[in-house]
């Protein structure tokens, strides 16, 4: 049945075989094999039937019935209609029954699986009705001489054959549609996964670079301002820039390492709340004093929730460095039953300045919280400062993971 479409990933096993085609895309080989089978098989089948012997006209009709199947891919409607018509003329002429019905089945299958269902039904129904008419009424005037009406058992067999061909073709059509739908669903899922991975990579890179670049921006300004008046302080600023840029490069390499061949293990663990002291040190290098406090019994936080919490705090402190006139910030961590609550405050006021941000920081924080089923609230406080509130639910923490020590009060 080489009229089926080219094999594709995820299809049935019998569709993966190679098929012989010419440059025109016509199934020459399979049609030739079918023609030989029909010609030779009919020669054997005519023995004992008492019908008209095969002659040149019969061979030409068989050639037409099979040869037109060369068009079953490009013109399935023409193929099935011509095959059924040639078969009906062949039977009406009194020639013996035989493998010609295989050609009819192939034409019917090709038409139905390519969407020409009504054409296949009408052609096959016309063949059946024409056979009933010939074998039970017109046989008196048609060859061979002395022919009698065909037994109804024979007609029942032919009817069952027609129903079986149509049912099998419809079943194959439904299966093909299911395979196509499953393939389209897999492709859509792959596209969604690729989009989600790109979004995750973009969010990670934004969070890594935004914080480090903000520190570098602030320290570069300090270094330029003090280059002449206080060279030692300018040197300290340059040292801070060097450390921040090195850390940024290390984190970017870690993020990009996820693009390695699937299945490779990460080279280093994702950052979590245990790295908050590093954020405090970086903020201090940018001139920001950060106080960290906690509430509740510290719990083992899964890596995903720990990474989200770390990035949210990092982005909130970055925004303080960029947009707040305050040089102090408070980070409060609350441990609850399967929940982690974060509160980051600064006294303000907002400066309205920009340190090179893209404006996607708050969006990224909300996306991280939403991915865990949590929430983020960010906005100005009544006293003029700014507050970020995050609630991150998590379940099933790793029991073998040791809970982090409570963060100490750090100034």
N, C-alpha and C positions, 0 to 999 in steps of 0.2 A: 504493500500500500504506500508506494512512494509519492503519492499525491499530497501527503501531509507536509506541513510547513517545516522549515529547517529546524534541526534540533536545538534546544536551548537548555540552559542550566535549570535543573529542577523538574524537567519533563520526564515522561515515562521512559524506561530503559530501551524499549524497542525503537525509540525515535532517535537514538544516538548513532545508528549505523550510517555509513557513508552511502551516498546515492549517486548513481551515474547520471550525469546531465551533460548536454552540449552547452555551448555558449548561449544558445537561444533559450535555455531553461526548459526544454521539452523532455519528458521522461521516455526517451527512446528505448532504453534497454528493457525496462519493466514492461513496456507495451509490446516489444518484440517477443519477450518471454511469454506474455499472456497470449499473443497471437499464435505462437507455436503450440501452446497448451490447448487452445480452443480448436485449432485445425486438427491436430493429432487426436485429441480426445473425442471430437465429434466423429472422426473416422472409426474409432473403436465403438462409440456409442450407437452407431446406426445399425449394428448387427442385431437382428432379431426384432427390430421395431416394426418392420413391414411398411415403412414409409418411403417416400420418394428418395432414391439414392442421390448422394452428393454429386453435383455437376459444377460446371464453371460458374453458373449463376449463384449457386449456393456458396461457393468459395468466395465470390465477390461480396455477397451479403455479409458473410462472416468477417471478411477483411474490413468492410465499412464499419460493422458493429464494434470491432476491436480497434481499428486504426484511428477512429475519431477520438479515442481516449487520449491520444497525444495532446489534445487541447483541454484536458480535464482540469488543469491548473489555471490556464488563462481564460478559457471559456467553458466553465463547468455546465452552464445551462445548455449550450449547444451540444456538449458531449453527451449528457444524459438523455436529452431528447432524441438525438440521432441514433444512439445505441438502442434505445427502446424501440424506435420506429423501424430500424433495420432488423431487429430481432422479431418484431411482429410480422413483418413481410416474410422473413425467413420461415416462420412457423406457419403462416397462412399459405405459403407455397407448398406445404406438405413435407418439408425437409425434417430430418430426425431431431428429436430433442437431444440436448447435450450441454457441454460446457459453455455455450454461448451465454447462459444465464450468469456465469461468473463475470463476464464483461458488463452485464446490466448492473450487477451488484457493485462493481468498481465505480461505474459512472454515478450510481445513486449515492454511494458513500462520498464521492468527491463533491457532488452538488450540495449535499446536506451539511457536511462539515465546513464548507466555505460560505454558508449562509443562504444558499438557494434552495430552501426547504420546499417551498410550494412547487417550484419547477420539478424537483425530484418526485414529489408526491403525484403530481399530475402526470408525469411521464410514466412512472411505474403503475399508477392506476389505469392509465390508458392502455398499457401493455396487458395488464390483467383483464380489463374489460374486453379488449380486442381478442384475446385468447378465448375468453368465454364465448364470444360471438362466433368465432371461427370454429371452435371445437364442438359447439352444440347447435349451430344453425347453418352457417355458411359452408360447412364441410361438404354438403351435397354438391355444390358447384365448384369446389376447389379440389386440386389434386391432393393426394393420388386418387385414382379411380377406385370406386368401391369402398371408400373410406367410411367408417361409422363414427357415430358420436363418441366422444371421449368419455370414459367413466367419471362419475362425479368424485370418486376417490382421488383420481388424478388432479381434478380441479381443486379439491381440498388441500392436496399437497402443495400445489402451486400457490394457493392463497396463503398457506402457512409460511411458505418460503418468502413471499412478498412482505408479510407482516414481520418476519424475522429480520429481513434486510433493513426495513425502515426502522425497526426498534434498535437494532445494533448501530445503525448510522446516527440515530438521535442520541443514543447513549454516548457514542464517541464525541458527538458535537458538544454535549453537556460537559463531558470530561475535559475537552479542550478549553471550553470557556472557564471551567474551574481552575485549570492549570494557568490560563492567562491571567485570571483574577488573582491567584496566589502569587504569580510572578510579579504582577503590578504592585501587590501589597508589600512583597519583600523589597522591591525597589524603592517604594515610598518610605518604608521603615528605614532602609539604608540611608536615604536622603535625609530623613529626620534625624537619625543618629549623627550623620555628618554635620548637619546644621547645629545640633546641640553641642557637638564637640568643638566646632568653630566658636560658638558662643562662649563655651566654657574657657577655651584658650584665650579668647579676647578678654574675658573678664579677669582671668588670672594675670595676664600681661598688664592690663590696666592697673590692677591693684598693686602689683609688684613695682611697676615703673612710676606710678603716680606718687607713691610715698617717697621712694628714693629720690626721684627727680625734684620733688618739693624740697627735701632736705638739701640737695645740691644747689637748688636755686637760692634758698635762703643763705646758705653759707657762702655762695659765690658773691652775693650782695655784700655780706659782711666783709669778706676778703677784699673786695674792691674798695669799700669805704675806709678800711683800716690799713690799706697797703702802705701808705706813706706815714701815717701818724703812729701806727702800732704794728710794726712788721711781725712781731711775735704772735699777736692775736690773728693776724692774717695767715700766718703759717698754720696755726691751729685750725682755722677754717678750711684751708686747703687739705689738711690731713683728714678732716671730717669728710670732705668731698671725696677723697680717695677711698676711704672706707665705705661710704655709702654707695659709690659707683661699683666697687668690687662686690658688695653684697647684692646689688641689683643684678649684676651680670651672673652671679651664682644662681640666683632665683630664676632668672630668665632661662638659664641652661636647664634647670630642673623642670621648668614648665615645658620647654621644647623637647625634653627627653621623652615626654609622653607620645611623641610622634614616631618613636622607634617601632620596630616590627611588633605587631600585636602579640601579646604573650610574654614579653620581656618584663621583668620585675622592675619597679622603680629603683633608682640608685640611692635615693634618700627619702625618708618619710616626709609626708606633707606637714607643713607647720601647723601648730595647734596652740592652745592656751599656755602650754609650757614655755612658749617663746615670747610671752608678753614682756618679760624684762628686756629683751632686745628692742622691742618697739619703744619702751620707755627710754632706753639709752639713745636711740635714734632721735626721738623727739627732743631729748635734752640737748643733743648736738645741734638741733635747729632752734634752740632757745626756748623750748616749751617744757614747762614743769608738769609732770603727770603724776597723779596720785591714784594708786590702784587699791581697791578694797573688794572684799567678798562677803557673801552672806550664805548661810546654809552649809550643809556637809558636802565637801567636794566629791563629785561623782566621776566615774570613768566615762569620759565623753568619746563617742565614736569618732573616727578620723574625719568623716564628712562634716559632722557638726563642729568639730574642733577647728577644721580649716575655715568653715564659714564664719565662726566667731572671731578667729584671728583676723581674717580679711575685713570684717565689719569694723572691728576696733582700729585696724590699720587705716582704713579709709576715713573713719571719723576723725582720727588724729591728724591725718593729712589735710582734711578740710579745715581743721582748727589752724594749722600752720598757714594755710593759704588765705583763708577768708576771715579770720577773727583777729581782733585787736588784742585779745587776751593772750597772755603768755602762760596760762595755767589751764589744766584740763583734769577732769576726774573720770576714772573708769571704775564702774561698779559691776561685779559679777555675782549673780544670784543663782544658786543651785537649787532646783526643785525636783519633784518626782517626775523624772523623764523629761525635764525641761531645763533650758539654760536661758537666763535673762541677763541682758547686757544693757547698761546705761552709761552713755558717754556725754558729759556736760562740759561746756566752757562758758565763762562769764561774759564773753563778748566785749564790746559790741562788734558787729560785722564791719569789715573795712571796705567791702565792695570791690576789693582788688582781686586779681586773678594771677596765679602763679603758674600759668600754663596748663590748667586743667581742661579736660574735654567735656565736662558737664555730665559724664556718665557715672559718677561715683555713687550717687544715691540710687540710680537705676540698678547698678550692679549689686548694691547691698540688698535691695528689695528682691532681685532675682535669686540671690543666694538664700535668703530667708524663705522665699516661696518654694524653692526646690526642696526644702525640708519640711514644708507645711507650716512654716512660721510666719511671723509678721514683723514689719518694721514701721516705726513711727519716727519721723524726723521733722523738726520745725523749731522756730524761735520760742524761747521761754518768756514769760511775762516780764521778767526783770531785765530783758535785753540780751540774754545769752542764747545759746543754742543747745538742743538736746536731741540725742539719738537713742531711741528705745527699741530693743530687739528681743524677740522671744523665739527661741529655737527648740522645737520638740525633737526628741530622739528616743528610740527604743532599742532594746537589746544590746547594751554596751558590752564590749568584750570583757568577760569575767577575768581573763588572765592578765588584762592590762591593769597595771598599778595606777590608782587614782593619783592625779597630780597633787603636789603639796599646795596648800592654800597660799595664794599670792600675798607676799608681805606688803605692808604699807610702805610705799616707795615714793620718795620725793626727789 
